[in-house]
Amino acid sequence: MTKAHVPPQAAGNKGNVITASVRVNNNQRTNGRPKTGGMWLRGLCRDCNGLAGERYDRAYGDFAARLLAYARARTHLYLPAPDPAPPVSLAPGRVARSVLIGMFATTPHLREMFPGLAHDLQRLCPHITMPDGATLRMALYPSRSTRLASMSYGMRVIARRQHYNVFSEVYFRPLAWTLSPSDDRLDSELGESVLKTWPVVDHWLQYGDDVAALDLRDLCRRGIPTVRHPLRDGHGEWVETFHNDITAILEGKIPA
């Protein structure tokens, strides 16, 4: 297995970005020793890692750079609020493929759960349909705190009933991504999903590599929320559960 940076290094995930692993030791949530070098896992073979780097990661980096440039410009210029989304262009198919290939690096269980999706990504299928039971969502995330994780679940037990259930998640400024269950039946039993307001971007996978510039406002016409990570910024209102042997969690910071 090779070093897979998630999100890609082209998005600034390198150098002085500090990360630490999260584990449970003696029933206490602990963090490993912080280290520089970005968020990465040895979760992809050389071929799949190279596929993302050669074909898709630059498109993700360009998209992130345009969002950051727009956010910086709004602090110096009087620009209208991004309605329904920031006016930036992107290659939606390449961006979504970059994200999903990175998510497959977070846990081998995704390849067992969604073998068809893994096959389509590896075989460069020009039009990919998300498998039943999974959905890809995106939000704006301006925080310098970072998080990369697989297979975790949270329940809000104070203030109101909510839940947060993901197969994989990537929080790295300026974007947050989740691969989560698409079944909403849990809402009635455990409260509303935190992800309910996040736009579903499964349809981005229907765009091939030849589509290089679409307006984000046309792709997300219902708007994109700006979020924090619910389990890290819930002021002690959440209970987080994960399996210590199969869940990888990295948390860190982007330097100022």
JOPE-V800011 format. One record per pair of residues at least 6 apart in sequence whose ideal C-beta (glycine too) atoms are under 6 Angstrom apart, sorted by the first residue. I is the first residue (numbers start at 0). GAP is how many residues later the second one is. Records with the same first field share a line. If there is no record, write none. Layout:
I = GAP ; GAP
This chain:
0 = 41
1 = 44 ; 47
2 = 37
3 = 37 ; 39 ; 40 ; 45 ; 101
4 = 8 ; 33 ; 35
5 = 33 ; 96 ; 99 ; 142 ; 164
6 = 6 ; 163 ; 165
7 = 49 ; 52
9 = 47 ; 48 ; 51
10 = 49 ; 50 ; 53
12 = 25 ; 26
13 = 24
15 = 20 ; 239
16 = 21 ; 237
17 = 16 ; 18 ; 234 ; 235
18 = 20 ; 231 ; 233
19 = 11 ; 12 ; 14
20 = 11 ; 229
21 = 9 ; 227 ; 229
22 = 7
23 = 220
38 = 107 ; 109 ; 211
40 = 64 ; 207
42 = 62
43 = 61
51 = 46 ; 49
55 = 38 ; 41 ; 42
56 = 41
58 = 32 ; 35 ; 36
59 = 35 ; 38
62 = 27 ; 32
63 = 110
65 = 22
66 = 19 ; 21 ; 107
67 = 106
69 = 16 ; 18
83 = 133 ; 137 ; 139
84 = 131 ; 132 ; 135 ; 139
85 = 130
87 = 128
88 = 124 ; 126
90 = 121
91 = 112 ; 115 ; 122 ; 127
92 = 114 ; 115 ; 118
95 = 108 ; 109
98 = 78
100 = 20
102 = 65 ; 76
103 = 6
105 = 44 ; 62 ; 142
106 = 43 ; 44
110 = 7
113 = 17
115 = 15
116 = 14
119 = 8
125 = 82
126 = 79
127 = 77
129 = 72
132 = 49
133 = 45 ; 48
134 = 47 ; 65 ; 67
135 = 43 ; 65 ; 66
136 = 41 ; 58 ; 61 ; 63
137 = 39 ; 63
138 = 37 ; 59 ; 86 ; 88
139 = 84 ; 86
140 = 30 ; 32 ; 34 ; 35 ; 86
143 = 109 ; 110
145 = 25 ; 26 ; 106
146 = 24 ; 82 ; 104
147 = 22 ; 102
148 = 20 ; 100
149 = 18 ; 97 ; 98
150 = 96
151 = 14 ; 90 ; 95
152 = 12 ; 88
153 = 10 ; 77 ; 84 ; 86
154 = 8 ; 84
155 = 6 ; 81 ; 82
156 = 82
157 = 79
158 = 78
160 = 30
161 = 29 ; 30 ; 32
162 = 27 ; 28 ; 30
163 = 30 ; 66
164 = 15 ; 16
165 = 12 ; 14
166 = 12
167 = 11
168 = 9
169 = 7
170 = 58
172 = 81
175 = 51
177 = 17
179 = 15
186 = 6
193 = 36
196 = 28
198 = 21 ; 25
230 = 7 ; 9
